[in-house]
């Protein structure tokens, strides 16, 4: 399953835990084989190989521990968000983002060309820190857009519904103010639309890069 899809968190947990057990079993098998083949002695190359197998297993275990406290969004709530998300707005889900200081959980995030509107996942997180971190990260990559992390589900649904509406109103106002150059405006709008699509996809990729 790809990052950003609904259900990614439980998938990630199962994957990390499964790989941890597999690598631990392989390491144990190698150690036991070396122990038996060398007259019940641990001083052999098999022990070294077993230790080397433990290292990636430990990494997988750490990956599981990072996502273990978090859960995917309820099916009904996710369906409501999908229904409210306007055409052209990108929706990503099951985000567990990492920074040098914290691990942050967002149930989902709606992305248009000017906004990243996210719904907080696990309660008790510092929304101000998350907003500041994401805003700074996007700005450092050359994207100037509003980042908002919301906690109220009803208000989040209402905010997501307005994303394309706001963009459409701005485009309409621009068209009305340039009636003397309609054809040029259409060309510019097409170019702008293409740029916005590219920017939304790039912002999505950046968020998923931060995701575990």
C-alpha positions in Angstrom: 0.0 0.0 0.0 1.3 3.5 -0.9 1.9 6.2 1.7 -1.0 8.6 2.0 -3.7 6.0 1.4 -6.5 5.4 3.9 -5.5 2.3 6.0 -1.8 2.9 5.6 -1.1 3.0 9.3 -2.4 -0.5 10.2 -0.7 -1.8 7.0 2.6 -0.2 8.1 2.3 -1.7 11.6 1.7 -5.2 10.2 4.5 -4.9 7.8 7.1 -3.7 10.3 6.1 -6.2 12.9 6.0 -9.1 10.4 9.5 -8.2 9.0 10.8 -7.9 12.6 9.7 -11.4 13.5 11.0 -12.9 10.2 14.4 -11.3 10.7 14.5 -12.3 14.3 13.7 -15.9 13.4 16.4 -16.0 10.7 18.9 -14.6 13.1 18.0 -17.2 15.7 18.2 -20.0 13.1 21.6 -18.9 12.0 22.9 -18.7 15.6 21.5 -22.1 16.5 22.9 -23.7 13.4 26.3 -22.3 14.1 26.1 -23.3 17.7 25.3 -26.9 16.9 27.8 -27.1 14.0 30.7 -25.9 16.2 30.5 -28.2 19.1 28.1 -26.0 21.1 30.4 -23.0 20.9 29.3 -19.4 20.2 32.7 -18.4 18.8 32.0 -18.8 15.1 31.2 -16.9 12.0 27.5 -17.8 12.3 27.2 -15.8 15.5 28.5 -12.7 13.6 26.0 -13.3 10.8 23.2 -13.7 13.4 24.1 -10.3 15.0 24.2 -8.7 11.6 20.7 -10.0 10.9 19.5 -8.5 14.2 20.4 -5.0 13.1 17.8 -4.6 10.3 15.3 -6.4 12.6 15.9 -3.7 15.2 15.3 -1.0 12.6 12.0 -2.6 11.7 11.0 -2.8 15.3 11.8 0.9 15.8 9.6 1.7 12.8 6.8 -0.3 14.4 7.2 1.5 17.7 7.0 4.9 15.9 3.6 4.2 14.4 2.2 2.0 17.2 0.4 4.8 19.1 -1.5 6.0 16.0 -4.6 4.7 14.2 -6.3 5.2 10.9 -9.3 7.3 10.5 -12.7 5.7 11.0 -14.3 4.6 7.7 -17.4 6.8 8.0 -15.4 9.9 8.8 -13.0 9.3 6.0 -16.0 8.8 3.6 -17.4 12.1 4.8 -14.1 13.8 4.1 -13.9 12.3 0.6 -17.4 13.4 -0.1 -16.6 17.0 1.0 -13.3 17.2 -0.9 -13.9 19.2 -4.1 -12.7 18.0 -7.5 -9.1 19.0 -8.1 -8.2 19.0 -4.4 -5.7 16.3 -3.4 -6.5 14.3 -0.2 -3.8 12.3 1.7 -4.5 10.2 4.7 -2.9 8.3 7.6 0.0 10.7 8.0 2.7 10.0 10.7 5.2 12.8 10.1 8.6 13.1 11.7 10.7 16.1 12.6 13.9 16.3 14.6 11.9 17.0 17.7 8.6 15.2 17.4 6.4 12.6 15.7 3.2 14.1 14.4 -0.1 12.4 13.5 -2.6 13.8 11.0 -5.8 11.9 10.1 -5.7 13.5 6.6 -4.7 16.6 4.7 -6.5 18.4 1.8 -4.1 20.2 -0.6 -4.9 22.8 -3.2 -2.6 25.3 -4.8 -2.7 27.8 -1.8 -3.6 25.7 1.2 -2.8 22.6 3.2 -5.7 22.0 5.5 -5.1 19.0 7.9 -7.2 17.2 10.5 -5.3 16.3 13.7 -5.1 12.6 14.4 -4.2 11.6 18.0 -5.4 14.0 20.6 -3.1 16.1 22.8 -0.7 17.1 20.0 0.7 20.6 19.7 -1.2 22.0 16.6 0.8 25.2 16.7 4.1 23.3 16.4 2.8 21.1 13.6 1.6 24.2 11.6 4.8 26.0 12.2 7.0 23.0 11.2 5.0 22.3 8.0 4.8 25.9 7.0 8.6 26.3 7.5 9.3 23.1 5.6 7.1 24.1 2.7 8.6 27.6 2.6 12.1 26.2 2.6 11.1 24.3 -0.5 9.8 27.4 -2.2 6.0 26.9 -1.6 4.0 29.8 -0.2 0.7 28.4 1.1 -1.4 28.5 4.2 -1.1 25.5 6.6 -3.9 24.9 9.0 -4.2 22.0 11.4 -7.8 21.6 12.8 -9.2 19.5 15.6 -13.0 19.9 15.1 -14.2 17.5 12.5 -17.3 19.5 11.5 -15.3 22.6 11.0 -12.8 20.7 9.0 -15.4 19.4 6.7 -16.8 22.9 6.2 -13.3 24.3 5.5 -12.4 21.6 3.0 -15.6 22.3 1.0 -14.5 26.0 0.6 -11.1 25.3 -1.0 -12.1 25.1 -4.7 -14.8 27.7 -4.1 -12.2 30.3 -3.0 -10.0 29.5 -6.0 -13.0 29.8 -8.4 -14.0 33.1 -7.0 -10.5 34.5 -7.4 -10.4 33.2 -11.0 -13.8 34.7 -11.8 -12.8 38.1 -10.4 -9.6 38.1 -12.5 -11.6 37.3 -15.6 -14.1 40.1 -15.1 -11.3 42.6 -14.6 -9.6 41.7 -17.9 -12.5 41.5 -20.3 -10.5 43.3 -23.0 -8.0 40.4 -23.3 -10.1 37.3 -23.0 -8.0 35.1 -25.2 -4.8 36.0 -23.4 -6.5 35.4 -20.1 -7.6 31.9 -21.2 -4.0 31.1 -22.1 -2.7 32.4 -18.8 -5.3 30.6 -16.9 -4.4 27.3 -18.6 -0.7 27.9 -17.7 -1.6 28.8 -14.2 -3.9 25.8 -13.8 -1.0 23.5 -15.0 1.4 25.1 -12.6 -1.1 24.7 -9.7 -1.5 21.0 -10.5 2.2 20.5 -10.5 2.6 22.4 -7.2 -0.2 20.4 -5.5 1.5 17.1 -6.6 4.9 18.4 -5.4 3.5 19.4 -2.0 1.9 16.0 -1.7 5.2 14.3 -2.4 6.9 16.5 0.2 4.4 15.5 2.9 4.7 11.8 2.0 8.5 12.2 2.2 8.1 13.3 5.8 5.7 10.4 6.4 7.2 7.2 8.0 
